Amino acid sequence: MKRTAIALVLAAAVSAAATEAHAQGFGRSIAVSGDQVLVGEPKFGQSPGTVYVYERSGGEWTEVAALQSPDGQGAFGWGLAADGDQLLVTSANVRRGGGGQVYPFTRSGDAWAPSGQLDFAEVPEGATTGLGAALNGDVALVTVGSPRGQSAWQVRVFRRGADGWAAGETLAAPEAGGRSFFGSAFAFRDGRVFIGDPAQDENGGA
């Protein structure tokens, strides 16, 4: 059902947004939250970027909101991860390298509102924050690394409590002896998380 909704919203929305979003990365990321589909348009760092929110009404998908970066950070919408009424939006300016940020949003009714940001300590020099993100309940995973793989990627773990999101452990590939894209993909299942790294095993993947 989710795949069907995504396909429908893209078919309906891309044609409507194409003139405004031409070459701006519309559709770089997609997330589903209940009856809403969210589509990222990071604009590849040329301007802050936007996340569009769509709902279906009368058989048509309609834009009902447009989320903006709370602080004007570029490439907003590079990555999206949603679970229930929680949303993560990443700003990962991969063209310039370095920097980046991840913004939590909380849904109340049909509206999304910023709920702070994640704090990253001791990010490796030249690394970009928010290359990937995943969300499962009160646990968030965020990929940090060099877009071109000059240094091994890592995954930062955050947990949500009464005072917001707090940083936890840092995960790395078990055999990251050289080039690593650990955190390229995520999947949660039965209390476990599976993390992909296509550069492992001499680019055979793991």
ROSE-4610 file (N, C-alpha, C; in Angstrom, 1 decimal, always signed):
// ROSE-4610
residu = [M/M/M/K/K/K/R/R/R/T/T/T/A/A/A/I/I/I/A/A/A/L/L/L/V/V/V/L/L/L/A/A/A/A/A/A/A/A/A/V/V/V/S/S/S/A/A/A/A/A/A/A/A/A/T/T/T/E/E/E/A/A/A/H/H/H/A/A/A/Q/Q/Q/G/G/G/F/F/F/G/G/G/R/R/R/S/S/S/I/I/I/A/A/A/V/V/V/S/S/S/G/G/G/D/D/D/Q/Q/Q/V/V/V/L/L/L/V/V/V/G/G/G/E/E/E/P/P/P/K/K/K/F/F/F/G/G/G/Q/Q/Q/S/S/S/P/P/P/G/G/G/T/T/T/V/V/V/Y/Y/Y/V/V/V/Y/Y/Y/E/E/E/R/R/R/S/S/S/G/G/G/G/G/G/E/E/E/W/W/W/T/T/T/E/E/E/V/V/V/A/A/A/A/A/A/L/L/L/Q/Q/Q/S/S/S/P/P/P/D/D/D/G/G/G/Q/Q/Q/G/G/G/A/A/A/F/F/F/G/G/G/W/W/W/G/G/G/L/L/L/A/A/A/A/A/A/D/D/D/G/G/G/D/D/D/Q/Q/Q/L/L/L/L/L/L/V/V/V/T/T/T/S/S/S/A/A/A/N/N/N/V/V/V/R/R/R/R/R/R/G/G/G/G/G/G/G/G/G/G/G/G/Q/Q/Q/V/V/V/Y/Y/Y/P/P/P/F/F/F/T/T/T/R/R/R/S/S/S/G/G/G/D/D/D/A/A/A/W/W/W/A/A/A/P/P/P/S/S/S/G/G/G/Q/Q/Q/L/L/L/D/D/D/F/F/F/A/A/A/E/E/E/V/V/V/P/P/P/E/E/E/G/G/G/A/A/A/T/T/T/T/T/T/G/G/G/L/L/L/G/G/G/A/A/A/A/A/A/L/L/L/N/N/N/G/G/G/D/D/D/V/V/V/A/A/A/L/L/L/V/V/V/T/T/T/V/V/V/G/G/G/S/S/S/P/P/P/R/R/R/G/G/G/Q/Q/Q/S/S/S/A/A/A/W/W/W/Q/Q/Q/V/V/V/R/R/R/V/V/V/F/F/F/R/R/R/R/R/R/G/G/G/A/A/A/D/D/D/G/G/G/W/W/W/A/A/A/A/A/A/G/G/G/E/E/E/T/T/T/L/L/L/A/A/A/A/A/A/P/P/P/E/E/E/A/A/A/G/G/G/G/G/G/R/R/R/S/S/S/F/F/F/F/F/F/G/G/G/S/S/S/A/A/A/F/F/F/A/A/A/F/F/F/R/R/R/D/D/D/G/G/G/R/R/R/V/V/V/F/F/F/I/I/I/G/G/G/D/D/D/P/P/P/A/A/A/Q/Q/Q/D/D/D/E/E/E/N/N/N/G/G/G/G/G/G/A/A/A]
num = [1/1/1/2/2/2/3/3/3/4/4/4/5/5/5/6/6/6/7/7/7/8/8/8/9/9/9/10/10/10/11/11/11/12/12/12/13/13/13/14/14/14/15/15/15/16/16/16/17/17/17/18/18/18/19/19/19/20/20/20/21/21/21/22/22/22/23/23/23/24/24/24/25/25/25/26/26/26/27/27/27/28/28/28/29/29/29/30/30/30/31/31/31/32/32/32/33/33/33/34/34/34/35/35/35/36/36/36/37/37/37/38/38/38/39/39/39/40/40/40/41/41/41/42/42/42/43/43/43/44/44/44/45/45/45/46/46/46/47/47/47/48/48/48/49/49/49/50/50/50/51/51/51/52/52/52/53/53/53/54/54/54/55/55/55/56/56/56/57/57/57/58/58/58/59/59/59/60/60/60/61/61/61/62/62/62/63/63/63/64/64/64/65/65/65/66/66/66/67/67/67/68/68/68/69/69/69/70/70/70/71/71/71/72/72/72/73/73/73/74/74/74/75/75/75/76/76/76/77/77/77/78/78/78/79/79/79/80/80/80/81/81/81/82/82/82/83/83/83/84/84/84/85/85/85/86/86/86/87/87/87/88/88/88/89/89/89/90/90/90/91/91/91/92/92/92/93/93/93/94/94/94/95/95/95/96/96/96/97/97/97/98/98/98/99/99/99/100/100/100/101/101/101/102/102/102/103/103/103/104/104/104/105/105/105/106/106/106/107/107/107/108/108/108/109/109/109/110/110/110/111/111/111/112/112/112/113/113/113/114/114/114/115/115/115/116/116/116/117/117/117/118/118/118/119/119/119/120/120/120/121/121/121/122/122/122/123/123/123/124/124/124/125/125/125/126/126/126/127/127/127/128/128/128/129/129/129/130/130/130/131/131/131/132/132/132/133/133/133/134/134/134/135/135/135/136/136/136/137/137/137/138/138/138/139/139/139/140/140/140/141/141/141/142/142/142/143/143/143/144/144/144/145/145/145/146/146/146/147/147/147/148/148/148/149/149/149/150/150/150/151/151/151/152/152/152/153/153/153/154/154/154/155/155/155/156/156/156/157/157/157/158/158/158/159/159/159/160/160/160/161/161/161/162/162/162/163/163/163/164/164/164/165/165/165/166/166/166/167/167/167/168/168/168/169/169/169/170/170/170/171/171/171/172/172/172/173/173/173/174/174/174/175/175/175/176/176/176/177/177/177/178/178/178/179/179/179/180/180/180/181/181/181/182/182/182/183/183/183/184/184/184/185/185/185/186/186/186/187/187/187/188/188/188/189/189/189/190/190/190/191/191/191/192/192/192/193/193/193/194/194/194/195/195/195/196/196/196/197/197/197/198/198/198/199/199/199/200/200/200/201/201/201/202/202/202/203/203/203/204/204/204/205/205/205/206/206/206]
x = [+0.8/+0.0/+0.9/+2.0/+2.8/+3.5/+3.9/+4.5/+3.6/+2.3/+1.3/+1.1/+1.0/+0.9/+2.0/+3.2/+4.4/+4.4/+4.0/+4.0/+2.9/+1.8/+0.7/+1.1/+1.7/+2.0/+3.1/+4.0/+5.0/+4.4/+3.6/+3.0/+2.1/+1.4/+0.6/+1.4/+2.4/+3.1/+4.2/+4.9/+6.1/+5.7/+4.6/+4.2/+3.8/+3.2/+2.8/+3.9/+4.9/+6.1/+7.2/+7.2/+8.4/+8.9/+8.0/+8.5/+9.2/+8.7/+9.3/+10.5/+10.5/+11.6/+12.5/+12.6/+13.4/+14.9/+15.5/+16.9/+17.2/+16.2/+16.3/+16.3/+16.2/+16.3/+14.9/+13.8/+12.5/+12.4/+12.1/+11.9/+13.2/+14.2/+15.5/+15.2/+14.2/+13.8/+12.3/+11.8/+10.3/+10.1/+9.1/+8.7/+7.1/+6.6/+5.1/+4.8/+3.8/+3.4/+1.8/+1.3/-0.2/-0.8/-1.6/-2.2/-1.5/-0.3/+0.6/+1.8/+2.2/+3.4/+4.3/+5.5/+6.4/+7.5/+7.8/+8.8/+9.8/+11.1/+12.2/+12.7/+13.0/+13.6/+14.8/+16.0/+17.1/+17.7/+17.4/+18.0/+19.5/+20.1/+21.5/+22.4/+21.9/+22.7/+22.6/+21.9/+21.7/+20.9/+20.0/+19.2/+18.8/+18.1/+17.9/+17.2/+16.3/+15.5/+14.2/+13.4/+12.0/+11.5/+10.7/+10.0/+8.5/+7.9/+6.5/+5.7/+4.5/+3.6/+2.4/+2.0/+0.8/-0.2/-1.5/-2.6/-3.5/-4.2/-5.1/-6.5/-7.1/-8.5/-9.3/-10.4/-11.2/-10.5/-9.6/-8.9/-7.7/-7.4/-6.2/-5.2/-3.9/-2.9/-2.7/-2.8/-2.7/-1.7/-0.9/+0.1/-0.6/-0.3/-1.0/+0.0/+1.3/+2.3/+3.6/+4.5/+5.9/+6.8/+7.6/+8.5/+9.8/+10.3/+11.5/+12.5/+13.8/+14.8/+14.7/+14.7/+14.5/+15.6/+16.8/+17.9/+18.5/+17.8/+18.4/+19.5/+19.7/+20.8/+20.5/+21.5/+21.3/+21.1/+20.5/+20.2/+19.2/+18.3/+17.3/+16.3/+16.1/+15.3/+16.1/+17.5/+18.3/+17.8/+17.5/+17.0/+15.8/+14.9/+13.7/+13.6/+13.1/+12.7/+11.6/+10.5/+9.3/+8.8/+8.3/+7.7/+6.6/+5.4/+4.3/+4.2/+4.2/+4.1/+5.5/+6.6/+7.9/+8.6/+9.3/+10.0/+11.4/+12.3/+13.7/+13.9/+14.5/+14.8/+16.3/+17.1/+18.5/+18.9/+19.9/+20.5/+22.0/+22.2/+23.5/+24.0/+24.9/+25.4/+26.6/+26.3/+27.3/+28.2/+27.8/+28.6/+29.7/+29.5/+30.5/+31.3/+30.7/+31.3/+31.4/+31.4/+31.4/+30.1/+29.9/+28.7/+27.5/+26.3/+25.1/+24.4/+23.2/+22.4/+21.2/+20.6/+19.4/+18.4/+17.2/+16.1/+14.9/+14.6/+13.4/+12.1/+11.1/+9.8/+8.7/+7.7/+6.7/+5.3/+4.5/+3.2/+2.1/+1.3/+0.1/-1.0/-2.0/-3.0/-2.5/-2.6/-2.1/-0.8/-0.4/+0.7/+2.0/+3.1/+4.4/+5.1/+5.8/+6.5/+7.9/+8.9/+10.2/+10.3/+11.1/+11.2/+12.7/+13.5/+14.9/+15.8/+17.0/+17.8/+18.8/+19.4/+20.3/+21.7/+22.3/+23.7/+24.7/+25.7/+26.7/+28.1/+28.7/+30.0/+31.1/+32.3/+33.5/+33.2/+32.6/+32.5/+33.8/+34.2/+35.5/+35.7/+36.9/+37.1/+36.7/+36.0/+35.5/+34.3/+33.8/+32.6/+31.3/+30.3/+29.0/+28.0/+27.2/+26.2/+24.9/+24.2/+22.9/+22.9/+23.9/+23.9/+22.8/+22.4/+21.3/+20.6/+19.4/+18.7/+17.7/+17.4/+16.3/+15.7/+14.5/+13.7/+12.8/+12.9/+12.1/+11.7/+10.5/+10.1/+10.9/+11.5/+12.4/+13.8/+14.2/+15.6/+15.8/+16.8/+17.1/+18.6/+18.8/+20.1/+20.5/+21.7/+22.1/+23.5/+23.6/+24.9/+25.8/+27.1/+28.1/+29.3/+29.7/+30.9/+31.2/+32.3/+32.7/+31.9/+31.3/+30.4/+31.2/+32.4/+33.2/+34.0/+33.8/+34.4/+35.8/+36.3/+37.7/+38.0/+37.0/+37.1/+35.9/+36.0/+35.0/+33.8/+32.6/+31.3/+31.0/+30.2/+29.8/+28.3/+27.7/+26.3/+26.2/+25.6/+25.3/+23.9/+23.9/+22.6/+22.1/+20.8/+20.1/+18.9/+18.6/+17.4/+16.6/+15.2/+14.4/+13.8/+13.9/+13.4/+12.5/+12.3/+11.4/+12.0/+13.4/+14.0/+14.5/+13.9/+14.3/+15.3/+16.0/+16.9/+18.3/+18.8/+20.2/+21.1/+22.3/+23.3/+23.6/+23.8/+24.2/+25.5/+25.6/+26.8/+27.0/+28.2/+28.6/+28.9/+28.3/+28.4/+29.3/+30.2/+31.1/+31.0/+31.4/+31.4/+32.4/+32.1/+33.0/+34.3/+34.4/+35.7/+36.0/+35.8/+36.1/+37.5/+38.3/+39.7/+40.1/+39.2/+39.5/+38.3/+38.0/+36.8/+35.5/+34.6/+33.4/+32.2/+31.1/+29.9/+28.8/+29.3/+28.4/+27.3/+26.1/+25.0/+24.3/+24.6/+24.0/+22.5/+22.1/+20.7/+20.5/+19.2/+18.8/+17.5/+17.3/+16.0/+15.9/+14.7/+14.4/+13.5/+13.7/+12.9/+13.0/+11.9/+11.9/+12.9/+13.0/+14.0/+15.4/+15.7/+17.0/+17.1/+18.3/+18.5/+19.6/+19.3/+20.2/+20.8/+22.1/+22.8/+23.6/+23.4/+24.1/+25.4/+26.4/+27.6/+28.1/+27.8/+28.1/+29.6/+30.4/+31.8/+32.6/+31.9/+32.6/+32.9/+33.8/+34.1/+34.5/+35.4/+35.9/+34.8/+33.9/+32.7/+31.7/+31.8/+30.8/+29.6/+29.8/+28.7/+28.5/+27.9/+27.6/+26.4]
y = [-1.2/+0.0/+1.3/+1.2/+2.4/+2.6/+1.5/+1.7/+2.3/+1.8/+2.4/+3.9/+4.3/+5.7/+6.5/+6.0/+6.7/+6.9/+5.8/+5.9/+6.9/+6.9/+7.8/+9.3/+9.5/+10.9/+11.4/+10.6/+11.1/+11.4/+10.5/+10.7/+12.0/+12.2/+13.4/+14.7/+14.6/+15.8/+16.2/+15.3/+15.7/+16.6/+16.3/+17.1/+18.5/+18.6/+19.9/+20.7/+20.0/+20.7/+20.9/+20.2/+20.2/+21.5/+22.4/+23.7/+24.5/+24.4/+25.1/+24.3/+23.0/+22.2/+21.6/+22.1/+21.6/+21.6/+20.4/+20.2/+20.6/+20.6/+20.9/+19.7/+18.5/+17.3/+16.9/+17.3/+16.9/+15.4/+14.8/+13.3/+12.6/+13.4/+12.8/+11.9/+12.2/+11.4/+11.4/+10.3/+10.1/+9.4/+9.8/+9.2/+9.2/+8.2/+8.1/+8.1/+9.0/+9.1/+9.1/+7.9/+7.8/+8.1/+9.1/+9.4/+10.5/+10.8/+11.8/+11.2/+11.7/+11.4/+12.7/+12.5/+13.7/+13.4/+14.5/+14.4/+15.5/+15.1/+16.1/+16.7/+17.9/+18.6/+19.4/+18.8/+19.5/+20.6/+20.7/+21.8/+21.7/+20.6/+20.4/+21.5/+22.2/+23.2/+24.5/+24.7/+26.0/+26.9/+26.4/+27.2/+26.2/+26.6/+25.7/+24.4/+24.4/+23.1/+23.1/+22.2/+22.1/+20.7/+20.4/+19.1/+19.3/+18.7/+18.9/+17.8/+18.2/+17.3/+17.2/+15.9/+15.7/+14.8/+15.1/+14.2/+14.0/+12.8/+12.5/+12.9/+13.6/+14.1/+14.0/+13.3/+13.1/+12.5/+11.5/+10.8/+11.5/+12.7/+13.4/+13.7/+13.7/+14.1/+15.6/+16.2/+17.7/+18.1/+19.1/+19.6/+20.4/+20.0/+20.7/+21.4/+21.2/+22.0/+21.9/+22.8/+22.8/+23.1/+22.2/+22.3/+23.0/+23.9/+24.6/+24.3/+24.5/+24.4/+25.4/+25.0/+26.0/+27.0/+26.7/+27.7/+28.0/+27.6/+28.0/+27.1/+26.0/+25.1/+24.6/+24.5/+24.1/+22.6/+22.2/+20.8/+20.2/+21.0/+20.5/+19.6/+18.4/+17.4/+16.3/+16.3/+15.3/+13.9/+13.8/+12.5/+12.7/+11.7/+11.7/+10.3/+10.3/+9.1/+9.4/+8.6/+8.9/+7.6/+7.8/+6.7/+7.3/+7.0/+7.6/+9.1/+9.8/+11.3/+11.9/+11.1/+11.6/+11.6/+12.7/+12.8/+13.3/+12.8/+13.3/+13.8/+15.0/+15.6/+15.9/+15.4/+15.7/+16.8/+17.5/+18.5/+18.0/+17.4/+16.9/+17.5/+18.5/+19.2/+18.4/+17.4/+16.5/+17.1/+18.1/+18.8/+19.5/+20.2/+21.0/+20.1/+19.1/+18.3/+19.0/+18.2/+18.7/+19.3/+19.5/+20.2/+19.2/+19.7/+18.9/+19.0/+18.6/+18.7/+17.8/+17.4/+16.6/+17.3/+17.4/+18.1/+17.2/+17.1/+16.3/+17.2/+16.6/+17.3/+16.4/+17.0/+16.2/+16.6/+15.6/+15.9/+16.0/+17.0/+17.2/+17.4/+16.5/+16.6/+16.4/+17.4/+17.3/+18.1/+18.8/+19.8/+19.3/+19.6/+19.2/+20.5/+20.3/+21.4/+21.0/+21.8/+21.5/+21.2/+20.2/+19.9/+19.8/+20.8/+20.9/+20.3/+19.9/+19.3/+18.3/+17.5/+16.5/+17.1/+16.8/+17.4/+16.3/+16.7/+15.7/+16.2/+15.4/+15.7/+15.0/+15.7/+15.0/+14.4/+15.1/+14.6/+14.7/+13.6/+13.5/+14.7/+15.2/+16.3/+16.0/+16.9/+16.7/+15.8/+15.3/+14.4/+15.2/+14.6/+15.2/+14.5/+15.2/+14.7/+14.5/+13.4/+13.2/+12.6/+11.9/+11.2/+10.2/+9.6/+8.7/+8.8/+8.3/+8.4/+7.3/+6.8/+5.8/+6.1/+5.8/+6.1/+4.9/+4.5/+3.4/+3.7/+4.2/+4.5/+5.6/+5.4/+6.4/+6.3/+5.6/+5.4/+5.9/+6.8/+7.3/+7.0/+6.6/+6.3/+7.4/+7.9/+8.9/+8.6/+8.6/+8.3/+9.5/+9.4/+10.4/+9.9/+10.7/+10.3/+11.2/+10.9/+11.6/+11.2/+12.1/+11.6/+10.8/+11.1/+10.3/+9.2/+8.9/+7.7/+7.8/+9.1/+9.2/+8.7/+8.7/+8.1/+7.2/+6.2/+5.2/+5.9/+5.5/+6.0/+5.4/+6.1/+5.6/+5.9/+5.3/+5.5/+6.0/+7.2/+7.7/+7.3/+6.9/+6.5/+7.5/+7.9/+8.8/+8.2/+8.6/+8.1/+9.2/+9.1/+10.2/+10.0/+11.0/+10.9/+12.1/+12.3/+13.4/+14.8/+14.8/+16.1/+16.2/+15.3/+15.4/+14.3/+14.5/+13.5/+13.6/+12.5/+12.5/+11.5/+11.9/+11.1/+9.9/+8.8/+7.5/+7.0/+5.7/+5.2/+5.4/+5.2/+5.3/+3.9/+3.5/+2.2/+2.3/+1.3/+1.3/-0.1/-0.2/-1.5/-2.4/-3.7/-4.6/-4.8/-4.7/-4.8/-3.6/-2.5/-1.2/-0.9/-1.7/-1.5/-0.4/-0.1/+0.9/+1.7/+1.6/+2.3/+1.7/+2.5/+2.0/+3.0/+2.5/+3.3/+2.7/+2.4/+1.8/+2.8/+2.4/+3.3/+3.8/+3.1/+3.5/+3.1/+2.1/+1.6/+1.0/+1.1/+0.6/-0.2/-1.2/-1.8/-2.3/-2.0/-2.5/-3.7/-4.7/-5.9/-6.6/-6.7/-7.5/-7.0/-5.7/-5.2/-5.1/-5.5/-5.4/-4.4/-4.0/-3.1/-3.7/-3.7/-4.2/-3.0/-2.9/-1.8/-2.2/-1.6/-1.9/-1.2/-1.8/-1.2/-1.8/-1.1/-1.6/-1.7/-1.0/-1.0/-2.2/-2.9/-4.0/-5.2/-6.0/-7.2/-6.8/-5.8/-5.3/-4.9/-4.1/-3.6/-4.6/-5.8/-6.8/-6.5/-5.8/-5.4/-6.3/-5.7/-6.5/-5.8]
z = [+0.0/+0.0/+0.0/+0.8/+0.9/-0.5/-1.1/-2.4/-3.4/-3.4/-4.3/-4.0/-2.8/-2.4/-2.9/-2.8/-3.2/-4.7/-5.4/-6.9/-7.3/-6.7/-7.0/-6.8/-5.6/-5.3/-6.2/-6.6/-7.5/-8.9/-9.4/-10.7/-10.7/-9.6/-9.5/-9.2/-8.4/-7.9/-8.8/-9.4/-10.2/-11.3/-12.0/-13.1/-12.7/-11.5/-11.0/-10.5/-9.9/-9.3/-10.3/-11.4/-12.3/-12.7/-13.0/-13.5/-12.4/-11.1/-10.0/-9.5/-9.6/-9.0/-10.0/-11.2/-12.2/-11.7/-11.8/-11.4/-10.0/-9.1/-7.7/-6.8/-7.4/-6.6/-6.0/-6.6/-6.1/-6.2/-5.0/-5.0/-4.5/-4.1/-3.6/-2.4/-1.6/-0.5/-0.3/+0.2/+0.4/+1.7/+2.4/+3.7/+3.7/+4.4/+4.6/+6.1/+6.4/+7.8/+7.8/+8.2/+8.1/+6.8/+6.7/+5.4/+4.6/+5.0/+4.4/+3.7/+2.6/+1.9/+1.9/+2.3/+2.3/+1.3/+0.5/-0.6/-0.4/-0.4/-0.2/-1.5/-1.4/-2.6/-2.0/-1.9/-1.3/-2.1/-3.3/-4.2/-4.3/-3.8/-4.0/-3.5/-2.4/-1.7/-2.4/-3.5/-4.2/-3.4/-2.5/-1.6/-0.5/+0.6/+1.7/+1.4/+0.5/+0.2/+0.9/+0.5/+1.0/+1.1/+2.1/+2.2/+2.0/+0.9/+0.6/+1.2/+1.8/+2.4/+1.6/+1.2/+0.4/+1.1/+0.8/+1.3/+0.1/+0.2/-0.9/-0.5/-1.4/-1.2/-2.5/-2.4/-3.7/-4.8/-4.5/-5.5/-6.0/-5.5/-6.0/-4.8/-5.1/-4.1/-4.2/-3.0/-2.9/-2.0/-2.3/-1.4/-0.3/+1.0/+2.1/+3.0/+2.8/+3.6/+2.9/+3.3/+2.8/+4.0/+4.4/+5.6/+5.1/+5.9/+5.6/+6.7/+6.4/+7.4/+8.5/+9.7/+10.8/+10.9/+10.4/+10.5/+9.2/+8.1/+6.7/+6.2/+6.9/+6.4/+5.0/+4.2/+2.8/+2.7/+1.5/+1.2/+2.2/+2.7/+3.6/+2.8/+3.3/+2.5/+1.8/+2.1/+1.4/+1.9/+3.1/+3.6/+4.5/+4.5/+5.3/+6.0/+7.2/+8.0/+8.8/+8.7/+9.5/+10.2/+11.4/+12.2/+13.1/+12.7/+13.5/+13.4/+14.5/+14.5/+14.6/+14.3/+14.4/+13.0/+12.7/+11.4/+11.6/+10.8/+10.7/+9.3/+9.2/+7.9/+8.0/+7.0/+7.0/+6.0/+6.3/+5.4/+5.2/+4.1/+3.8/+2.5/+2.6/+1.4/+0.8/+0.1/-0.4/-1.4/-2.1/-3.1/-2.5/-1.4/-0.7/+0.2/+0.8/+1.8/+3.1/+4.2/+5.5/+6.0/+7.2/+7.7/+7.7/+7.6/+7.6/+9.0/+9.0/+10.2/+10.1/+11.2/+11.2/+12.1/+11.6/+12.3/+12.6/+13.9/+14.2/+14.1/+13.6/+13.5/+14.2/+14.8/+15.5/+14.8/+14.6/+13.9/+15.0/+14.9/+15.7/+14.8/+14.8/+13.8/+12.4/+11.5/+10.2/+10.0/+11.1/+11.0/+11.6/+10.9/+11.4/+12.0/+13.1/+13.8/+14.2/+14.0/+14.4/+15.9/+16.3/+17.7/+18.1/+17.8/+18.1/+17.0/+17.3/+16.4/+17.1/+16.4/+17.0/+17.1/+18.2/+18.5/+18.2/+17.3/+16.9/+17.5/+18.3/+18.8/+18.1/+17.9/+17.4/+16.0/+15.1/+13.7/+13.0/+12.3/+11.6/+10.7/+10.5/+9.7/+8.2/+7.6/+6.2/+6.1/+7.2/+7.1/+7.0/+6.4/+6.3/+7.2/+7.9/+8.8/+8.1/+8.2/+7.6/+6.2/+5.9/+4.6/+4.5/+5.7/+5.7/+7.1/+7.2/+8.5/+8.5/+9.8/+10.0/+11.3/+11.5/+12.7/+13.0/+14.3/+14.8/+16.2/+16.4/+17.8/+18.3/+19.5/+20.1/+19.8/+18.7/+18.3/+16.9/+16.8/+15.5/+15.1/+13.9/+13.3/+12.3/+12.3/+11.4/+10.8/+9.5/+8.9/+8.8/+9.2/+9.1/+8.4/+7.4/+6.6/+5.5/+4.8/+3.6/+2.4/+1.7/+0.6/-0.5/-0.6/-1.6/-1.0/+0.2/+0.9/+1.2/+1.4/+1.8/+3.2/+4.0/+5.3/+5.6/+6.5/+6.7/+7.3/+6.8/+7.4/+8.7/+9.5/+10.8/+11.0/+11.9/+12.3/+13.7/+13.9/+15.2/+15.7/+17.0/+17.6/+18.5/+18.4/+19.2/+19.8/+21.1/+21.7/+22.3/+22.1/+22.5/+23.9/+24.7/+26.1/+26.4/+27.7/+28.1/+27.7/+27.6/+27.3/+25.9/+25.0/+23.6/+23.2/+22.1/+21.6/+22.2/+22.7/+23.3/+22.5/+22.3/+21.6/+22.4/+21.7/+22.3/+21.6/+21.4/+20.8/+19.4/+18.9/+17.5/+17.0/+15.9/+15.3/+14.0/+13.8/+12.7/+12.1/+10.9/+10.2/+10.9/+11.2/+11.9/+11.3/+10.0/+9.3/+8.4/+8.9/+8.1/+8.1/+7.4/+7.3/+6.3/+5.4/+4.4/+4.0/+2.7/+2.2/+2.8/+3.3/+3.9/+3.7/+3.3/+3.2/+4.2/+5.4/+6.4/+6.8/+6.6/+6.9/+5.6/+4.5/+3.2/+3.2/+3.9/+4.0/+5.4/+5.8/+7.1/+6.9/+7.8/+7.9/+9.4/+10.0/+11.3/+11.3/+12.1/+12.2/+13.5/+14.2/+15.5/+16.5/+16.7/+17.7/+17.2/+16.0/+15.4/+14.3/+14.0/+12.8/+11.9/+10.6/+9.6/+8.9/+8.8/+8.2/+7.0/+5.9/+4.7/+4.5/+3.8/+3.5/+2.1/+1.0/-0.3/-0.6/+0.2/-0.1/+0.5/+1.4/+2.1/+1.1/+1.5/+0.7/-0.7/-0.8/-2.1/-3.0/-2.4/-3.1/-3.5/-2.9/-3.0/-2.2/-1.1/-0.2/+0.9/+2.0/+3.2/+3.9]
